[in-house]
């Protein structure tokens, strides 16, 4: 990135910092984001000096581009907390403040802090995603099979429909998850790359921004400044801290697109296979009641398991999921029956 583009980026950050400060008027965060705007303008001045050294004329003023204006309008409308991912992508730092429920309890680098407390939940992310994938496959394919069965189709048609639903849904889930995680990872890697460049160009200014964020979390100014300068002295540790505190990212948990796609495919296919299995094993005789029974048991089990992630009682979670699945299946069966009668 050349000096002019770097200047524009810093000025864009300053512009958006002031938008966030405006949204936080009357709170302690207002001062933080105003100061971050000043820091960004100071970093922009470094690039102005670089432009002059290269023999070019720096811009006389900054005019926000259309993208920045749109993000500013959306931020004013919905607030920084709701738009923090947009702001992070626009190089607005300090968004990690909106991911911590009580900043007074934050201690950077402490294993007992929020990161330490939630590490188990993060580690369970794949399990939770897998359970949701199984649930999606189970409900969608069971509804499809019941709808086709309601139309009085024979076993071969039901099996063909079930296999098609399984494959179509699994590939769709895998493709969507791959694109989503890939895009998110590329954005995160780009942001971390920018932090690495800035850390190399002006480490003291980055230390100042980091100290401001720590101070906003309730750490005394002198302590925050000392901690920030100690961290910046170690480039590897500094980049990790800047990614976490300025971007709100965990570099160790960016996610694998291929892994997410594979996990989504297998979990959806596993759930979708359950209502299909009786038709493959029994043919037409007794397959529909067996499919309904197996689907009901699986729905209750999935609901009970999901309750572990949301803090509800397992029985209530299981019954709720069973009721939802039963409603969807009943509706599709009745619609299939009506269509079968109308088309026969």
N, C-alpha and C positions, 0 to 999 in steps of 0.2 A: 504494500500500500504506500503511495507516494505521500509527500508532506501535505499537499493540499487536501487530499482525501482524509488524512488523519486529522487535519484541522477541522474539516467539516464534521467529522464524527464526534470530536470532543465538543464542538459547539452545539451539535444536535443533542448530545447528552445533557449539556448545561440547560438547554431550552426545556427538555423534558423533566429535568430535576426541578425546575421552577414550577412546572405544571403540577408535579407531585406535591411540592411544598404548598402550592395554592390549595390543593385538595386536603392537605393536612393542617390547614390554618387553625391555630389555637391549640395544637398538640405539640409534644416534645419533638415529634418527627419533622415538623415544619422547619425548625432550625437546622436539623441534620441535612435535609435535602437542599436547603439554601446554601449551606456550607459546601456540600458536594458540588453544587453548581459553580461556586467560586473556584473549587479545586479543578473542575473540568475546564473552566476558562483559563486557569493558570497553565494547565497542560496544553491547551490550544495555543497559548502564547509561545510555548516552546516550538511548536510547529510553524508559527509565524516567523520566528527567528530563523528556523531552518529554511523556509521559503526564501527569505531575504538572502541568506548565505548562498543559495543556489542561483541567485541573480534574478529571481522572479519577483513580481509585485503581489503581496498578499491581498486578499479581499478586504474591502473597507468595512464590511459588516456581514452578519450572517442572516440569511433568510431561510426559515424552515422549509424543507421540501414537502411535497404533498403527503408522503407517507408519515412524516413526523406530525403534520397537522391532524391527520386522521387519528393517529394514536393519541394525540393530545385531547381531541374531542371525545374519544371513547373513554379515556382515563377520567376526564372531568365528569362524564356521564355516569360511569359505573364505579369509579374509585380505583385507587392503586392496587388494593388487595385483589380485586377481581381481574385486573388486567396485568398482573405482575409478570406473566409469561411474555406478553407483548412488550412490556417495558424492558425486560431482561434481554430480549432479542434486539432491542434498540440501544443496547449498551448503557442501560440505566442500572446503576449498582445499588446495593443495599436492599434488594427485594427479599433477601432472606429474613429481614425483620418481620415480614408478614407471614412467615411460616413458623414462627415461634409463638406459642400461646402466652407465655409469661417471660418477657425479656429479663426480668430481675433474677431469674433462676439460671441464666445462661453463664457458663464459664468456658471460654474458648479452650479447646483441647482437652477438656475434662471428660473422662470416660463415663462419669456419672451424669453428664449433661443430657440434653434432649436427644442428641445423636446416639448416646449410649443406651438410653431408655428405649428408643424406637428401633434400634438395630434389629431386634428380633422381629419386629413387624415388617421391616423392609426385607429381611431375609425370607419372610413368609409370603412375599409378593407373588412369586411363581406359583405357590400352592393356591393362593386365593384366586389368581388368574385362571389356574387350571380348573378349580371348582366352578367358576363362572362359565368357563368354556364347556365343561360337561353339562351344566345346566342349560346353556343355550342349545347345544346339540340335542339334548334329551327332549326339551319342550318343542323345538321346531320340528324335529323329525317325527316325534310322536303325533303331533298335530297333523303333519302331512299324511302319515300313514292312516290315521283315523279318518281324515277327510276322504282319502281314496277308498278306504274300506266302507265308509258310509255310502259311497256311490255304488255299492254292491259289486265292486270289481273283484276279479278272481285273485288267487294268491300270487300268481306270476306278475300281474300288474302292480300289486301292492309291493312286492319285493323289488321290482324295477324302480318304482317310485321312491321307495325307502333308500335304496342304494344311490340313486341319483341325488336325493336330498342330502344324504350323508356326504357324498363327494363334493357337491356344489357348495354346501355350507362350510365344509372343512377347508376347501381351497379358498373360498371367499374370506373366511376368518384369517387364514394364514397370510394371504396377500395383503389384507388390510392391516394386520399387525406388523408385517414386515415394513410396509411403507411408513406407517406411523412411527415405529421405533427408529427406523433409518433416518427419517427426517428430523426427529428429535435429537438423535445422536449427532447428526451433522451440525445442527444448530449449537448444541452444547460444545462440540469440539471446536467450532469456529469461535465461540465466545471464550473458551479457555485459551485458544491460540492468541486472541487479542490480548488477553491478560498477560500471557507470556511475553508478547512484544512490548507491552507497556511496562512490565516489570523490568525489562532490559533497558528501555529508553529512559524512564524516570522512576527509579525505585523509591526515592524519598516521597514523591507525590503519592505513589501508591500506598506507602506506609501511612501517610496522612489520611487518605480515604479510609483505610482499614481502622485506624484509630478512631475516626469519627463514628464508624459503625459500632465499635466496641463501646464507645462512650454512650451512644444512643441506647445500648442495652443495659445501662445503669452502672457501668464500670467507671471509677473516677478517672478524670482526664489524664493525670500523670501516669497512672497505671496503664491506661489504654495506650498511650503513646509509647511507653516502654515496651509493652507487649508487642505492639505493631512493629517497632523497629527491630526487636529481637527476632521476630518471625521473618521479616524482610531480609535479614542478614543471611538466611538459608534459602537459596532460590527454589529448591524443590518444595520445602515446607511452605514457602511464601506462596507459590502458585496454588498449592492445595488449599491454603487458607483463603486466598482471594477467590477461588472458585466457589468455596463453601459460603463465605461471608458476603461477598459482593454479588455473586450470581445466584446463590442459593442452590448450588449443584453439589452432588457428591461424585467426584471423578471416578470413584471405584464402582459406581452403580449406574453407568450410562446405558447399560443394556446391550444385548446382542440381537440385531435384527433377525438373523437366521435362527437363533435360539428361540426368540419370541414367536416366530412364524411356525417353527416345528412344534413348539409347546401348544400353540393355539390349534394347529391342525389335529394333533393327537387327542387333545382334551375334547374338542368338539366331536371328532369322529367317535371317541369312546362313548360319549353321551348319546350320540345319534344311533349307535349300534344296538343299544339296549332294547328299544321298542321293535327293532327289526329282527332281533335274534329269534324270537319264537316262530316267525314266519319262515326263516331259513331252516329251523330245526323241525318244525311240525307241519309245514305246508299250510293248508287252509283249515284243517280240522283242529279246533281248539286254540288256534294261534292268536286270534283277536283277544279273547279273555286273558290269555297268558301274557300277551303284550301289555294290556292295560294293567294287570297286576304287577308285572315287573317295572313298568314305568312309574306306577304309584309308589312302590317301595323305593325306587331310585330317587324320585322327587322328594319324598320325605327325608331320605338320607342326606341329599344335597342341602335341603333347607336346614336340617339340624347341623350340618357341618358349617354352613355359612354363618350360623348364629355364633360360632366361635370368633368370627371376625368383627361382629357388630355388637357383641355383648348381650344378646337376647337369650332367653331360655331355649334350649335345643328343641323341646317338644313343640313350643309355639312356632319356632322357625320352620320346623318340619311340616307342621299342619298348614302354615301359611303357604309354603311352596307347593304343597299337595293341592291346596284349594286353587291356586293360580293355574297350575298345570291342568287340573281337572276342568276348570272353566274353559281354558283354551282348547283342550281336546274335545270337550262336549260341543262347543260351538262349531269347530271345523267338521266334526262328524255329522252334525245336523245340516250344515251347509252342503256337505258332500251328498248326504241323503236326498236333500231337496233337488240338487242339480242332477243326481242320478235319476230321480223320478221324472224331472222335467225333460231330460234328454233321451229317456228310454222310449 
